[in-house]
Amino acid sequence: MSTEMLQKLAEKFGLMLDWSSSTAIPYLQQLAERVVKFEVGQSIFWMIIGIICIIVGIGLSVFVYKKATAEEYFDEDILIFFGIVAVILFFAGIGIVGCQVYDLVTCYYLPEKILFRYVSK
């Protein structure tokens, strides 16, 4: 980690550090690792939400297909509504998972970028 990034992280938490101290740098490196781990945890949580959206969207699509091809009567307006909801859920889930995979890759290969985003908020 660069010293400048660690200094901005310290300012974000309101810490005044004596850079001559031998404990300041390891503490800030631990703090930076925690911020990255927090981002990883958030990404995993949102990936689970996205996967649930995909599964529910596929399930609704199967439901709509079965009801639309069945011999028995089922209200067409409800089928259209469920079909639209299924498509929205499916593509929202794909978008959420895609963004979170990007965040996870960034966390592992460019943790400074995550810290920069966190500090610049």
N, C-alpha and C positions, 0 to 999 in steps of 0.2 A: 504494500500500500504506500502511496506517496504521502509525504509529510503534510503537504498542503491539504489533501483530502481528509486526513486525520484531524488536522486543525479545524476544518470546517465542520466535521462531525462533532468535535468537542464544543464548538460554538453553538451548534444546534441544541446540545443538551445543557448549555450554559455552564460549561466547565472552564475554569481558568487554570491552565497548566503551566508548570515550570518545565520547559523542555529539557532542562539540564538534569531533571530527575530521571532516574533509571526505571521507575515504575510507570511513567506516563505513557510511553510508547506501547508497552505490552498491554496496558489497560485499554487504550484506544483501539489496538488491533483486535482485542477480544470484543469490544463494543461493535466494531465494524463487522466481525464475523457473526455476531448476534443479529445485526440488521439484515445481513444476507440470509441467514437461516430463517428469520421472520418472513422475508419475501418468499423463500422456498415454501414455507408452510402455507402462506396465503395462496400461492400458485397451486399447490396440491389441493387445497380446499376448493378453489374455483374450478379446477379440473374435474373434481368429483361432481360438482354442480352441473358442469357442462356435459359430463357423461350421462348423468341422470336425465338431462334435457333430451339428449340424443335417444336414449332408451325409451323415454315416454313418447317422443315423437314417432319413433318406429312402431311402438305399441299402438298408438292411436291410428297410424296409417293402416296397420293390419286390421284393426277393428273396423275402420271405415270401408276397407276393401271387402271384408267378409259381409258386412251389412249391405253394401251396395250390390253385391252379386247374389245375395240370398233371395229366395222366392218370397219370403214374407215381406210385408209392408213396413217400411221405416221412413220417418220423415226426412225428406231430401234436404231441407234447410239445416237440420241438425247435422247431417252427414257433411254438408259443405262447410259448416262452421268447424266441426271436428277436423276436417281435412286441412283447413287453413291453419288451425292451431297446431296441428301435427307438423306442417311444413315450417311454420315459424319456430317451433321448439327445436326441430331438427337442425335448422341452419343457425339458430342462436347457439345451440350446443357446440356445433362445429366451430363457430367463431370464438367462443369462450375457450375451448380446448386449444385452438390454434394460438391464441394470444398467450395462454398460460405456458404452453410448450416453449414459446419464444422467450418468456420471462425465465423459465427454468434454465434454458441454455445460456441466457445472459448471466444468470446467477453463478453458474459453474465456470464459465469461460471469461467473463468480464465483470467481476464483482465491483470494480470501481465505478462502472456505469450505474449499478444499482445504488451505490452510496451517493453518487452525484445526484441521481434522481431524488433520493431521500433528503439530502441536504438542501437541495434547491427548492423543495416544496414550500 
